[in-house]
Every structure is written in C-alpha cells, then in structure tokens.
C-alpha cells in the first residue's frame, strides 16, 4: 500500500460550487464527493470535518494516513489498495481533543432498488421498513439508517442530539427520481432524538419530524426518536383463532375508552393490570381505543395526528403498547384502534408543507383544507400519499396486532363539498361531488388489510346514507367490514331523551332502523361523541328523577343489546356516570359506591353474559332471518316486542316498555307453545329496579297473536325490558 502524500497522482478537480454545497450540507448527493471513490488503481477518501486542525484516516490493522485539507472543511487523501478500504476518521482539534468516528459516507445505500420501485409505484405495503429510521448492523458497524420522502427538497440533513442539532455533517443523498433521501449514520442507535432539516426550492431551511418515526418525544416536545422493538409476541393462539373467525356471525360487544382518562396516571403496562380484569368482569369481547397515534394537543383526543406511525409516548414506549395488546389478547379480548386518515393538523414542524410545498395535503385549498376543523386534507390522488396511508393501516394491524381499525370521519372523505358552502369546492372529473380519489384509497386500504390479515375488521364511522359502505370492493363497495349506525344512534337518543308521556308521538324513531337494518353490516354506537360538548352523559340525557333516569338507561341499553347489529358503549356509560366526559379527569369511579350505580354495572355484565350465551342475539345480526317483529306498532303503550333467532331456529323474545308505568296482562305472541324462561328482567332488584316481573317464567298456552301461533300473558315493568327463552 501507498499512503497519503507519498502518492503522486493527480486528483480530480471538483468545482467550487459543489464543494461549497457539500461543506454546508446543501448538496443533493454528498456521497458523490464524500466517502471513498475509485481513482485508477487507488481510492480517494474524503470527509467533512469543518473545524478540525488535522484529519487522519485509519485503516484496518492500525494503518493510518493523513488527509489534506481541500476546501471549506473537506479533507481528502489517496490510498492504493485492491479492495475498497474500510476506514475510520480521527479528527484532531485546536484544543488537542481527538475524535475517532466511522464515516457515514462510505456505506452503500440502505434503501434497495425494489423499495424505490415500489415507492415510486405507490405500492410499498411495508413502507415503514423502507423509510423512517432503522437500527442496523452493516458489517462490523452498528448504527441507524434514515430515509425520508421529500421530492421538492434541494437538500435534506439529519439533525439530532448526536450532532448537537447541527446537520452540516449529516446531509442525505437523493435516491433517483422518487424523491427519497437516505443516510446511514454509524454509532447511533435506539433512543437517539432526531429531525430532518429540509432545504426548500425557495432556499429556506425548515425543520420537520420524521413522518414515519415509530417513537417520539412526549408532547409538547416534538423530536422523533430512533426505536428498536424488543417485544416478542406471545399471542399466536389469538391470531390463529381470529383468522378463522367470521366477525359477521360472531359476538362483538365493544367497550370504547380514552387511554388517558379511563383512570388517570396509568401507562400502557399498568393499564393492562387494571383494564383487563374490569373488561372480563363486564363481559365485553373487545375494547376500542380512541386514537393512540402521536398528537401534540391532548384535548384533540388524538384526532389531530402528527405521528402516524408512532404510538403516543404519553403512556410509554411502542413496546409497552404491544404488551398491553398482547395481554388483552391472552385474556381473549380483541382490540380496535381509532384511525384518522381523513385529515391532519397544520403544525409547521409536522406534515404540513413538509418539503416546503404541499406534499401530503392537496395543493388546492378547496380540496386540501377542512373549513370547520382548521386542518389539512390528504391528497388521496397522489400515489405516494395513498401508499403512506395504506401502509399506515397495515402497520398498526401487523406490527401492533390490532384486530381492527375504526376509520374516523369517512363522510368527510367521501364528499368534495363536505362542510363547504356555495361553490367553495372542486367537482370531480365528472362534475360530481364524490371524492373519487378518497374512494379509491379506502377501497385499496380495506382490500389490502383483509388480504394480508385474515380476521381483522375495518370499521367505517360514516354518517350519511352512502350506499355500499360495507359491501365488497369488487362490486363497487367501499370494502369496510362494518359501519357505525349513526342513524340508529341519533334516532334512539332523540326518542329516549323525551318524557315518557310524549314518546308515543315519536315511536317511529325506535322502529325506523329496521327498515334499513340489513343495508349495511352495522355496529350500534353510543360513543364518546355523544357524551361531550354539552350533550351530557348518557344518564343525564334521561328524563325524570334519579331512579327513572337509571331505569331509562337500563331499558335503553337492553334495547341496544337486543337490536340487530354489534354494539359499542363508551366508558362510564356502563355505570351511569353523571357528568359528561372530560379528558382532563378520570371517570367518576366513586359513584360505584352507590348501590344503584353498581346495579347498573351489574346489568351490563348480565347483558354481555346473556348475549354471549345466546347466539340468537348475534349470529344472524346481518341476516333478515334473525329478526321478527311481534308488535312494532304499539306506540300508545311505548312498547316494542320482537324475536331474535339463531341459525338453528332458536328464539329469544324481547319486550321493552318505555312508558313510566307497567303493563300487566300484556298479550305476547310467541312461536312455541309451553314454558318460556324469563332470562332477563331489567326491573329486578339486583339491577336497581322495583322487582316487578313474571316470577321467572311464563307459559304460552293462549291463542296466536301478531302473526305468532301462540301467546302468553306477561308483565312488562315500567321503563323496563324482559327477555324470554323457551324452556328446555
């Protein structure tokens, strides 16, 4: 080998502009200058050490050669060797300090050609494995690779706590024409805080978080954090069973909660300790977390997402969240996450104008901004943005083992004129109001999620009468597995809030849902949206004194559990919280010390137990064979009576009285003769009622009525419900 100054070979000239850009970290391809480059039968080594007094390259075996200063802190030297030299840089400074570092610029790209091709096509289903930060070992080097999509940038630098937030020595290279920038930085790993500095085409530097960061600082701090999962999943039994389950014909009773305010001061791991026994006690099959992706403003409840691939660090690390989900699965509890692909906030350090131009958002404000919410709307027609969102859905399902995603604000994506007046919207290519790009995105996200993850659920929060929300994509549907039945929720709440004396005039609000019950695959939600913003708690919506309020809640929930469709209940409603929900405070757990509220909780536990024990209450939720009216027209009495059926033809008869007085000697049509067991009476004393009922049994020995061949005389308690099942 021949080293350094002893080699008399002409070195290539580099123009001053290139040298200046490299030295300031503003060159689009610093690797073309820095690092190691072939030169005849030798190799040129260049490095950027702006304030060094002396720089030496150290080869394997302890051999060193001194580099000469070229320009603006760029140093170079020549080494003659047959193979590409592996080296370290030793920089000496004026104060005598020495720093030995591995040079980021002598490593090959960590983003492969296939990755770049798929990104360019908008088809990279595991985008989080190509972009973002990845802890890697390259040969003997351990470090972290960074990759980010910023097609409008002139240059991109990585800044962080490892370089004192000065990215001049860590500028990235652009990888072809897709706008992907990449850099491997040796010597840093999990826990490193970082951001990207992006030089816009207007010559301004902007500092941004990593859109694909998988961990972040706890708000209000905003830095992205390099992370490496150490979690080893132990929920194979659950995942295998899930893959074979038909969610449409399976029981699903969902408990919705906000992680930060279910109980205050819990983290993901301590939440597992307290939540799981509570859910098991209540008998819910699933929990649904309001958004857990990172968000800067806590009162947004997670619906203003800045870190789409990062669980909020308020409650722990990504592995901590995985632990929580795993423990829920091991307790046979499914887990759904609220997902927000419709819009994102305008924080200047996040996705907004990411590389100085509209990138993730649509450039035209008529499509790119929500007038009501003050947020940006994703550009669903841009293939890279669509890819970002589709991959994000897969990330939560596959990396965190969520069993379903509840997709927020679907209506806002479907309609180009959503919340817009006059001509303040841009029609589609056919002149219509349908957002064709958003439709295509949702179809792709749903189809891909189901293809890759058998047994998961994609659930639409869609508030209009759009057709085919839960129909297959190959028939033109949106491809969701379920749709929230917002019509049922609005109608029934409007009914139940009225004084019983006036309910007979609004009876249709209870029965109307059965006219369209099988148009979609429905979930019946009483969600967080119904207990905030002055709407009051579920209990406070009810008329009358406290006994009557609780009785109304019992009757209403029993109707909800008996109605076709799966059900979702927001936290606190199960025990009759008095105050409307406030994310700043925990639930009113103290109220369970009152027997009447503990009794309501007991009813919910009983509802879930009976629901699970009787396939008639869920097996044919989405099949007209599963429901028969006995009498849906008893408006003057405020009574509903109907039958639920399972696949084998086993019935459960339901009678609900929303009047403030009992109905004695009510003639109930029944399909079978003989004894019927009263399996539920919401007026039982154990549920806080007066104890009025049918002594546990009725006998169908009367003539047929209401289309049924037999009948029984029953008592329906005030503001109460009874369920009957044929005796064996």
Secondary structure, DSSP 8 states (H G I E B T S, - for coil): -EEGGG---------HHHHHHHHTT--TTGGGTSEEEEETTEEEEEEE-TT-SEEEEEETTS-EEEEEEEETTEEEEEEE-SS---EEEEEE-TTS-EEEEE-GGGS--SS-HHHHHHHHHT--TTGGGTSEEEEEEETTEEEEEEEEE-TT-SEEEEEETTTTT--GGGB-EE-TTS-EEEEEEET--TT-EEEEEEE-TTS-EEEE--TT-S-B--TT---EE----------HHHHHHHHT--GGGS--EEEEE-TTTSSTT--HHHHHHHHHHHHHHHT-SEEEES--EE-S-GGGTT-S-SEEEEE-GGG--HHHHHHHHHHHHHTT-EEEEEE--SEE---TTTTTTTTSS-SSB-SSHHHHEETTTTEEEB-TTSHHHHHHHHHHHHHHHHHS--SEEEETTHHHHHBTTTT--TT-S---TTS-SB-HHHHHHHHHHHHHHHHHSTT-EEEE---S--TTTTS-GGGTS---SEEE-HHHHHHHHHHHTS-GGGGGGGTHHHHGGGGSTTTS-EEEEE-GGGGSTT---TTTTS-SSHHHHHHHHHHHHHHHHHSSSEEEEETTTTTT-SS---TTS---GGGGGSHHHHHHHHHHHHHHHHHHH-GGGTTTTTSGGGEEEEEEEETTTTEEEEEEE-TT--EEEEEEE-SSS-EEEEEEEESS-EEEEEEEETTSGGGTS---S-TTEEEE-B--BTTBSEEEEEEE-TTEEEEEEE--
